[in-house]
């Protein structure tokens, strides 16, 4: 099992970081210069680990060569995808490496300052990051780059890159219309459907192209700079080089976070987690809530961008939720649909209304009160839920629910007859609060969250 990012004991001080060659990558990056950095990262084939899998070098080049204005670099540490704990595991293991990767990215795009944004509820991770920022600043190891830690809300959309910029600017996590490379931090250009701001030192009419990379993506950068693109490509697959930090929770014996080479079969991760619970059989896996369900006949699928795409699903942020034969798949569909519905910000009516109606209709079917008409309603809403939306939340609803209908038609048919294939059990959305020693703890408030982002009394 490859261990690049999670190798060795956790790094707890700047002295420990430098003893493990910390800071050498930034020094080499400063000597190489922005153009060489972009070329090296492009050559490595590193792809974004936040879920989209976009080529990192191409993203850097787009920001560097974007429109007029200032440049900023941002690390997205607002992890909130159900079933995922990798970014928090990486910060706990070595927050200094994350910040070194951010500083190298800032150098590559010509950013004047950098930000790292995480949830205020992630108190342990925030404390580690602030300590590392302070120590690195006092030492001057990252060339005097200003790095600011921003703490934000628990909302799922805080992790969406356009909403992330809004939070950094002091606003609610409501996704902007345009992506960060077109409308970045403290931009003063005017765009339809959202707001422009004035910022000291910025000239009116400047879009300020901004780079946003995920924690895991940036954690890979120092190793690529130190060891070269060919070293990184020696792991993984041609289309998905390197390693990935995967999470697995749900109906397995030992929920865990593990680092594997991309292209490793999903079955290997399931085996590391001990497989199914005693006396049970696994029947479904979900890559977060953003992709189509994976059935057992595809558990040998390579965990790579191209491997998951080939079976009609996606790698996402490599957070896998497993369900066994004690789970009603109609209940799974409605629980996860409800998560997306309540987390929708409401700016786009097709998303908020569509996901809400899908969820309410799944509730009827789950309660044995549905008919063929309800299936038709869901189908109609799935076709329109993504119309003119600002972010991918509605696309996640579409991919997830449509795949459940497609893969488990008999389960839905039973519910239309008022029956279920399993004894009812609560389906909890695996929004992870803590994952340690083979035990995953979920946010018990999520079930009480309302569509206006308030919480019903517990």
HELIX and SHEET records of a PDB file:
HELIX    1   1 UNK A   14  UNK A   19  1                                   6    
HELIX    2   2 UNK A   24  UNK A   32  1                                   9    
HELIX    3   3 UNK A   34  UNK A   44  1                                  11    
HELIX    4   4 UNK A   56  UNK A   64  1                                   9    
HELIX    5   5 UNK A   86  UNK A  109  1                                  24    
HELIX    6   6 UNK A  123  UNK A  139  1                                  17    
HELIX    7   7 UNK A  156  UNK A  159  5                                   4    
HELIX    8   8 UNK A  161  UNK A  168  1                                   8    
HELIX    9   9 UNK A  215  UNK A  227  1                                  13    
HELIX   10  10 UNK A  229  UNK A  233  1                                   5    
HELIX   11  11 UNK A  266  UNK A  272  1                                   7    
HELIX   12  12 UNK A  296  UNK A  298  5                                   3    
HELIX   13  13 UNK A  305  UNK A  310  1                                   6    
HELIX   14  14 UNK A  329  UNK A  343  1                                  15    
HELIX   15  15 UNK A  349  UNK A  366  1                                  18    
HELIX   16  16 UNK A  372  UNK A  384  1                                  13    
HELIX   17  17 UNK A  393  UNK A  407  1                                  15    
HELIX   18  18 UNK A  409  UNK A  416  1                                   8    
HELIX   19  19 UNK A  446  UNK A  448  5                                   3    
SHEET    1   A 4 UNK A 147  UNK A 152  0                                        
SHEET    2   A 4 UNK A 113  UNK A 119  1                                        
SHEET    3   A 4 UNK A  72  UNK A  77  1                                        
SHEET    4   A 4 UNK A 210  UNK A 214  1                                        
SHEET    1   B 4 UNK A 256  UNK A 261  0                                        
SHEET    2   B 4 UNK A 243  UNK A 250 -1                                        
SHEET    3   B 4 UNK A 319  UNK A 324  1                                        
SHEET    4   B 4 UNK A 282  UNK A 287 -1                                        
SHEET    1   C 2 UNK A 432  UNK A 436  0                                        
SHEET    2   C 2 UNK A 439  UNK A 442 -1                                        
END                                                                             
